């Protein structure tokens, strides 16, 4: 293999995950995990991620088709969607916090209620048990029944059957035996993560293993050994002073990894841009997700979507739907937009795809996006 450069790694990082669009089930299987986020600006992160990888994808397709897809909502390295086979490797899960006897009794009563009903809305549980309100993880208050269902979901007592208006409806989860070989199960899960985010700066492997342990706390003590085993089976090289890792059956310098010339507005959690250390190494500027940053301190916007052109992330876009029209404004890492006609045409094409994805159709009046 010829010597690697950051240019080669950039092309590899982009082209390997922007595979030819396929069906929704095949795209989910190939990605292995789709991170979820409830903010809709202009669509949820999971939809923004899938629209580049699924033929004729529309906002909300994942939620609409979820019950038939053989996938689960669960915490993996973050909260999102995973194939059911991956979900089985993670359970039975040992919770990080031990329930009090009172809390366990509440959970057992709710579980029996869920089994009787088959599928329940959190409000049904609240009406039946009147658990009241309690402090949630981000410092506010919410219905305790909702929090209890969330705890039961994490422990694998219930699963998300579907959503109604964005709210999870719960059903009992069928129990199964733990993996016969815990090391093999953890290795398989870590390989899924590596294949999603490769090429990895070496420090990222340990970080991802730590986040994976949040979804599989029963293997906390095995984390260091799992990272060591992963390093032994992954390919690696040092480029510009940084060690990089990737699956051993892939060649980053292969001609197959050739990005096209399209402009794409990416979800803030798209695999291409998810890791901020990798982002800065590959594209030379800093991107931050600012939805939870006070408005006065935002640099790029509430839900700035990284803008990919070919294999270069050159800036960001802020998009919103107002009165049935798509409003868009853009910023650029260099301070100004490329003057190329090819770029302008590619950006217009991307905005057209975004309108169709959002169900807005095509309207020539929307061509006044601020570049």
C-alpha positions, 0 to 999 in steps of 0.5 A, a space after each residue: 500500500 502506498 504511503 497514506 496522507 491526510 488527503 487519502 484518509 479524507 477521501 476514504 472517510 467520506 466515500 466508505 460511508 456515503 455508499 450507493 443509496 440502497 433500501 432502508 433495511 440494507 442501509 441500516 444493516 450497513 451502517 450498523 447504528 443510526 444516532 437519534 436526536 429529537 430536534 427537528 431543524 429542519 428534520 431529525 438527525 436520524 432522517 438527515 443521516 439516512 436521506 443520503 443513503 436510502 433511495 427516495 427517503 423522506 423525513 419520518 420514514 424511519 419512524 413510520 416503518 420502524 415496527 416492520 424493520 427488525 430494529 430496536 431503539 436503544 442506547 449503543 454508543 449513543 441513543 439511536 437505532 440498531 439491528 435486532 441482532 446487535 441489540 441481542 448482543 447487548 442484553 441482558 444488561 446490568 444497570 449502572 444504578 441499583 434500584 431500591 426495593 420500592 422502585 423495583 416493586 413499581 417496575 414489576 407492577 408496571 411490567 405486569 400492566 404492560 404485559 396485560 395491555 401489550 403496548 402502552 403509552 406513558 400516559 396510560 401508565 401515569 393514569 394507572 399508577 399516578 407516580 407523580 413527578 420527580 427530578 430528571 437527569 437534566 435538572 428539570 422535572 417530569 412525570 415519574 412514570 415516564 422516567 420509570 419506563 425509560 429505566 425499564 427500557 434501559 434494563 431491557 424489561 420493555 422495548 420501544 414498539 413504535 412511536 406516536 407523535 414522537 412519544 415512545 410506546 412500550 411493549 414487553 421485551 422477550 428475554 434471551 440468554 446472555 452471549 455464551 462468549 462475553 469477549 466475542 460479543 463485546 468484540 463484535 459490538 466494538 467492530 460495528 462501531 469501528 466500521 461506522 466511524 473509521 478511520 479512527 484517530 487512535 485515541 477515539 478507539 478508547 473513547 468509543 469503547 468507553 461509550 459502548 460500556 455505557 450501553 453494556 455496563 456488565 462489561 466495564 471490567 473488560 474494556 481495556 482488554 477489548 481495546 487491546 484486542 481491537 488494536 491487534 486486529 485493526 490496520 493502522 498507520 501514522 499520518 502527520 503524527 497521529 496514529 489512525 486505525 481502520 478495519 484490516 480488510 479495507 485499503 484506504 488508498 484503494 481507488 474504490 474510495 472516490 467521492 463524487 462532486 455533490 454538495 451534501 448537508 449532513 446531520 450534526 451526528 453523521 458518521 462523517 463528522 461525528 468525532 470532533 478530533 477527527 473532523 479537525 484533523 481531516 478538515 482543519 477547522 473546528 465544528 461544534 453542535 450549538 443547539 444547547 449553547 446560549 444563543 448569544 454564544 453561538 458561532 454557527 447557529 442553533 442546528 448548523 448542518 456541516 456542508 460537504 462538497 466532494 471530500 471537503 467539509 467547507 462550511 455549514 448551513 442553517 435550514 428552516 421551513 417557514 410558510 411551506 418554504 425552505 429558508 437557508 443560510 450558509 457560512 464557510 470556514 474560509 470566510 466566503 463561498 466558493 465562486 465556482 459555478 459547479 459549486 453553485 449548481 451542486 448546492 442548488 441540487 442539494 437544496 432541491 433534494 432537501 425540499 423533496 425530502 421534507 415534502 415541500 416539492 420544488 418551488 423556484 421562489 425558494 432559490 433566494 438562499 443566502 450563500 
